[in-house]
């Protein structure tokens, strides 16, 4: 989140329940992004989902439990989010292939079975 909103990379950075706002211009339209980082938690309140048009769920590809939690996140999104909404699963830390615990094929299969997009990236 910090890398995207503030163009900084902080090694080992984790926040709990933090959020940032970033405004971008996309195809001539101004879009306000509210980016939540609720490391180890969930956005339980339906108000967190009000007015949202899309959701990006990021997991740490070097920690299996992080990937397992994506199922709960998408359940929350499907329960509270306005429908239809865009959903993307993002595998982070793809630069650490030697430490990878979540195989790309597993994440792709999960995304396909839940009708969501999938990409891999690195914050570095």
C-alpha positions, 0 to 999 in steps of 0.5 A: 500500500505504501509503495503504491500511494507514497512511492516508497518501499519499507522492508517488513512494513505491516500496518493494521487497519490503516488506509490511504486515499489516492486519486488517479486519472484513468481514461479521462475519468478521475477515480478516488481509491480508498486503499485499506490495509487490514493485515490479519483482520477483516473489514467487518462493517458493511459501511467499509464496502459502501460505494465500492466498485472494485476490490483488490485482495493481496496475499503474500506468496511466501506465506501460505496462510496469507493465501488461505485468508483470501477465501474469507476476504472474498466471502466478505466482499460477496456478502457486503459489496455492491454487485456487480463489482470488479474483483482481483486477486494479487500475489505479492512478492513474486520476486522471492520465487525461492521462498514461494509457498503458494504456487502460481497455478494454485492461485490461478485455479482459485481465481478462475473458480471464483470468477476473479482476475489474477496477477502477480507483482512485487512491491520492490 
